[in-house]
Amino acid sequence: METPQKRRVLSTLAVGGIAGAALATGVVGGSGGLGDPDEAAASALEPFSSCDELAEYAREHRWAQNTYPYAMEGDVMFLSSAGAAEDTALRAAVPQTDALGPSETGTNTQEVGIDEPDIAKLSGTTLYRVQGKALSSYDVSGDSAELLDEIELEGGSNTQLLIAGDKALVTWDDYDNTRDTPVATVAEVDISDPASMSVLRRLELDGANVSARLQGSTARLVIQSQPRYPGLGNGSPQPEPLPLEDDDAPTGATGETGPEPSEADAPKWLPQASLFDIETGERVTTPIAGCDDVSYPDEFSGLGLLSVLTIDMESGIAPTDVDSVMTDGTTVYASAESLYVATLKMTPPNDGVVNSIGRLIGPDTPVIAPQQPGETAIHRFDTASAGETEYASSGEVPGRLIGQFAMSEEDGVLRVASTKGDTWTEGPGESESMITTLAESDGELEELGSVGGLGRGEEIYAVRFIGETGYVVTFEQTDPLYTVDLSDPSNPETTGELKIPGYSAYLHPVADGRLLGIGQAGTQDGTVTGAQASLFDVANPAQPERLDALDLSDGRWSSTSTEWDHHAFLYSPEHSMAVVPVQSYGRGGLRGAIVMSVDPDGGLAEVAQLEGEGQIERTLIAGENLVTVSTKGVEVRALTEL
């Protein structure tokens, strides 16, 4: 829908000299914002009618002022927005196998056909790698890696890379000291000639990258921002306490309110988006979303602004659609048709806590009481329509999630693994894990069923959903591997359990009924002794077995980054081979990677130990070569020489 405000913004862009096919459909907005207001979102959420209403809502929930989401995922999120017919064709073109290999760009991903950002990507036998503030390209077709080009990006931290065709998107997080705000940046890079790359445009957004996915040429970027609500604190990452109003301040606490906001203030205190054309030097800046483009869920989910930006990589980085919701967001999972954003909810303190704190700190000090962690709120966005994002529904599950693998969608049903309770603060045996199934109904993600009692007194260390089965690893002293039957979402059932010393922190399907686990070996008393790979037979869900285990520690205590970063892991079904980065400690320890053969019906065997200059961070297969990317460089090894 093209509103008068939208036409005005398009006209402004044309006058600014950054018009064109990509931009004419890009930076648009309902009230000076970056994206077109989403009518579908308004039907399921409550939209703000003005900036006054938005700021008043923030005032009413000022107890959450100092509540921030837990650490965000280390990646950045882009997701498919292909139309239903195109999406079906894309998925049909990807072979659905029992063993999951890397994506076309060499990255180990959660879902087939949906790429994830990483520090290294392949396009045929050309490797692209981001490190620090540089993007480098290498020819890895020969006996050694040949550097083709390297360009500076003016980047900050958390630099990630996605490629599609002759374009690359590079994202990073930075901080603007002059405006005292975090900035998420995405750069559009022309890689049509790998030996002569060039940055075309930069999109700078107030906020931080949360996560990203890419399918085909369509991408989505999720940004978490903190609006600078007028009179309610400075909105910086460590904001001033929100002042309390006299008429509703708790006993023993008073405060002063700031000036009332007005519509004219909106461009100043809302998070901004700035599109910069490198060639022309021209810049266009608008709010990411105008006040009346922002909606809020029925149940309070935080004071942050979560924005989903849709980007067509063939046209450029100017977003074609933006969807903004007042909520926090830390964990992202993407299926072919949905985007789920989850965040741990914090409940307000009770009046007794507030009054007690007020008496302690004095009558003239605003009270910001601690909040208690509760359920995890989950918001679903529909991404089935080309070029659009529509908020669809919200729901919640008990406890907390360990990351994106805790969520999985199958036939429209979301399965979520979570842990509630805390053995550290509530005592031994007071934690419990569960799987909850949810489905959408009238704007709500409603619970269909759940099964609990997984690992009482323990925490979830790994989750993998494969078809109608869920696999959950919990750990405190031993490693229970649970199998959960999800064929009837309204009645999920635990069907089997295997207890062994140690734990697996990452699970990967290597064949029908076979899982490869990467984690730590351990003793019966719960002491971990070093990195280990385990091959599990889960063909009979009632009786999971461990077929084999391979020590990756070489007799020393060791760790592998696969435990916390699945992108570090490589499995090639074609070569029946897995590669795991390993760092062992002590004199003569390994600082590289271990290559192992994986025989699903036999066992695991070490093939080679790879060492190089610096710690190996990624391994990829390019043709008949194994490419290793380390902190000090890129190396090539012939697969036949392993």
CORJOQUI-V760677 format. One line per field, one symbol per residue. burial: I if it has 9 or more other ideal C-beta (glycine too) atoms within 8 Angstrom, else O. A space follows every 50 residues. Layout:
burial=???
This chain:
burial=OOIOIIIOIIOIIIOIOIOOOIIIIIIIIIIIIIIIIIOIIIOIIOIIOI IIIIIOIIIOIIIIIOIOIOOIIOIIIIIIIIOOOIIOOIIOOOOOOOIO OIIOIIIIIOOOIIIIIIIIIIIOIIIIIIOOOIIIIIIIOOOOIOOIIO IOIOIIOIIIIIIIOOIIIIIIIIOIOOOOIIIIIIIIIIIOOIOOIOII IIIIIIIIIIIIIIIIOIIIIIIIIIIIIIIIIOIIOOIOIIIIIOOOII OIIOIOOOOOIOIOIIOOIIIIIIIIIIOOOIIIOIIIIIIIIIIIIOOO IIIIIIIIIIIIIOIIIIIIIIIIIIIIIIIIIIIIIIIIIIIIIIOOIO OOIIIOIIOOOOOOOIIIIOIOOOIIIIIIIIIIIOIIIIIIIIIIIIII IIOIIIIIIIOOIIIIIIIIIOIOOOOOOIIIIIIIIIIIOOIIIIIIII IOOIIOIIIIIIIIIOOOIIIIIIIIOIIIIIIIIIOOIOOIOIOIIIOI OIIIIIIIIIIOOIIIIIIIIIOOOIOIIIIIIIIIIIOIIOOIOIIIII IIIIOIIIIIIIIOOIIIIIIIIOOOIIIIIIIIOOOOIIIIIIIIIIII OOOIOIOOIIOIOIIIIIIIIIOOIIIIIIOOOIIIIIIOOI
